[in-house]
């Protein structure tokens, strides 16, 4: 092998190395963009959750959530309480949505998301929250709505115990 062939071989190997480096960089840029997008979506969802929560007077979110969790029916709520229940449910569900987006981006381990998903199923199980979810389906992305309905179905299939409602 003469010097020219070695130079050509070196040039070829260098070209392949540059190509591999470019492919790797493209992959890294794509991953970084996905993370940035997930953080932006999560931040946006969190801000809506906080806005909904701020609309509730101090203490009313806990009171209405407790009443709903202990089995009060939608018809038993006043218009004001229905609105409070809607905002309280949205505030919590939007936090679950933020966690879901982070999970889909790989920010959480599968075990963590499964715990969150079980909690979401339990949270959505009271009849009032189920009713409000059906009124509010257009507020959520299709994939997340499917995840919520699946979590609720899994919770009900497991015979999940809502400790507040089932202890009465």
C-alpha positions as CSV (number, residue, x, y, z in Angstrom):
1,X,0.0,0.0,0.0
2,X,1.5,3.2,-1.1
3,X,1.2,6.7,0.4
4,X,-1.7,7.7,-2.0
5,X,-3.8,4.7,-1.0
6,X,-3.1,5.4,2.7
7,X,-4.2,9.0,2.2
8,X,-7.4,7.9,0.4
9,X,-8.1,5.4,3.2
10,X,-7.5,8.1,5.8
11,X,-9.8,10.5,4.0
12,X,-12.5,7.8,3.7
13,X,-12.3,6.9,7.4
14,X,-12.4,10.6,8.3
15,X,-15.5,11.1,6.1
16,X,-17.2,8.2,7.9
17,X,-16.3,9.6,11.3
18,X,-17.8,13.0,10.3
19,X,-21.0,11.3,9.1
20,X,-21.3,9.3,12.3
21,X,-20.7,12.5,14.3
22,X,-23.4,14.4,12.3
23,X,-25.9,11.6,12.8
24,X,-25.2,11.5,16.5
25,X,-25.5,15.3,16.8
26,X,-28.8,15.3,14.9
27,X,-30.1,12.7,17.3
28,X,-29.0,14.8,20.3
29,X,-30.6,17.9,18.9
30,X,-33.9,16.0,18.3
31,X,-33.8,14.7,21.9
32,X,-33.1,18.2,23.3
33,X,-36.0,19.7,21.2
34,X,-38.4,17.0,22.6
35,X,-37.3,17.8,26.2
36,X,-37.8,21.5,25.6
37,X,-41.2,20.9,24.1
38,X,-42.2,18.7,27.0
39,X,-41.1,21.2,29.6
40,X,-43.0,24.0,27.8
41,X,-46.2,21.9,27.7
42,X,-45.8,20.9,31.3
43,X,-45.2,24.5,32.3
44,X,-48.3,25.6,30.4
45,X,-50.5,22.9,31.9
46,X,-49.2,23.8,35.4
47,X,-50.0,27.4,34.9
48,X,-53.6,26.6,34.0
49,X,-53.8,24.3,37.0
50,X,-52.6,27.1,39.3
51,X,-55.0,29.6,37.7
52,X,-57.9,27.2,38.3
53,X,-56.8,26.7,41.8
54,X,-56.5,30.5,42.4
55,X,-60.1,30.9,41.3
56,X,-61.2,28.9,44.4
57,X,-61.3,30.7,47.7
58,X,-59.0,29.4,50.4
59,X,-60.4,26.2,51.9
60,X,-63.2,25.7,49.3
61,X,-61.1,23.4,47.1
62,X,-60.6,21.0,50.0
63,X,-64.2,21.2,51.2
64,X,-65.7,20.5,47.8
65,X,-63.1,17.8,47.0
66,X,-64.0,16.1,50.3
67,X,-67.7,16.3,49.7
68,X,-67.3,14.8,46.2
69,X,-64.9,12.1,47.4
70,X,-67.3,11.0,50.1
71,X,-70.0,10.3,47.5
72,X,-72.2,13.4,47.2
73,X,-74.1,13.4,43.9
74,X,-73.9,16.0,41.1
75,X,-77.5,16.9,41.6
76,X,-76.9,17.5,45.3
77,X,-74.4,20.3,44.5
78,X,-75.4,23.9,44.1
79,X,-74.4,25.7,40.9
80,X,-71.5,27.4,42.8
81,X,-70.4,24.0,44.2
82,X,-70.5,22.4,40.7
83,X,-68.3,25.2,39.4
84,X,-65.9,24.7,42.4
85,X,-65.9,21.0,41.8
86,X,-65.1,21.6,38.1
87,X,-62.2,23.9,38.9
88,X,-60.8,21.6,41.6
89,X,-61.0,18.6,39.3
90,X,-59.4,20.5,36.4
91,X,-56.6,21.8,38.7
92,X,-55.7,18.2,39.8
93,X,-56.2,16.6,36.4
94,X,-54.0,19.2,34.8
95,X,-51.3,18.3,37.2
96,X,-51.8,14.6,36.2
97,X,-51.6,15.8,32.5
98,X,-48.3,17.6,33.2
99,X,-46.9,14.4,34.8
100,X,-48.2,12.4,31.8
101,X,-46.4,14.6,29.3
102,X,-43.2,14.3,31.3
103,X,-43.6,10.5,31.5
104,X,-44.1,10.2,27.7
105,X,-40.9,12.1,27.3
106,X,-39.0,9.7,29.5
107,X,-38.6,12.0,32.5
108,X,-40.1,9.5,34.9
109,X,-39.6,5.8,35.3
110,X,-42.5,3.5,34.4
111,X,-43.1,2.5,38.0
112,X,-43.5,6.2,39.0
113,X,-46.1,6.8,36.2
114,X,-48.0,3.7,37.1
115,X,-48.4,5.0,40.7
116,X,-49.5,8.3,39.4
117,X,-51.9,6.6,37.0
118,X,-53.5,4.6,39.9
119,X,-53.9,7.8,41.8
120,X,-55.5,9.4,38.8
121,X,-58.0,6.5,38.5
122,X,-58.9,6.8,42.2
123,X,-59.2,10.6,41.9
124,X,-61.6,10.4,39.0
125,X,-63.7,7.6,40.5
126,X,-66.3,9.7,42.4
127,X,-69.5,10.1,40.3
128,X,-69.3,13.9,40.3
129,X,-65.7,13.9,38.9
130,X,-66.7,11.3,36.3
131,X,-69.7,13.4,35.3
132,X,-67.5,16.5,35.0
133,X,-64.9,14.6,33.0
134,X,-67.6,13.7,30.5
135,X,-68.6,17.4,30.2
136,X,-65.0,18.4,29.8
137,X,-63.6,15.9,27.3
138,X,-62.6,18.5,24.7
139,X,-60.2,20.2,27.2
140,X,-57.6,17.4,26.9
141,X,-55.5,15.8,24.2
142,X,-56.9,12.6,22.8
143,X,-54.0,10.5,24.1
144,X,-54.2,11.8,27.7
145,X,-58.0,11.5,27.6
146,X,-57.6,7.9,26.7
147,X,-55.0,7.5,29.5
148,X,-57.5,9.0,32.0
149,X,-60.3,6.7,30.9
150,X,-58.0,3.7,31.0
151,X,-56.8,4.6,34.5
152,X,-60.4,5.0,35.7
153,X,-61.4,1.6,34.1
154,X,-58.4,-0.1,35.6
155,X,-59.2,1.4,39.0
156,X,-62.8,0.2,38.8
157,X,-61.8,-3.3,37.5
158,X,-59.3,-3.7,40.4
159,X,-62.2,-3.1,42.9
160,X,-60.2,0.0,44.1
161,X,-61.1,1.3,47.4
162,X,-61.8,5.0,47.7
163,X,-61.0,5.3,51.3
164,X,-63.1,8.3,52.0
165,X,-66.2,7.2,50.1
166,X,-66.1,3.5,51.0
167,X,-65.5,4.0,54.7
168,X,-68.9,5.7,55.3
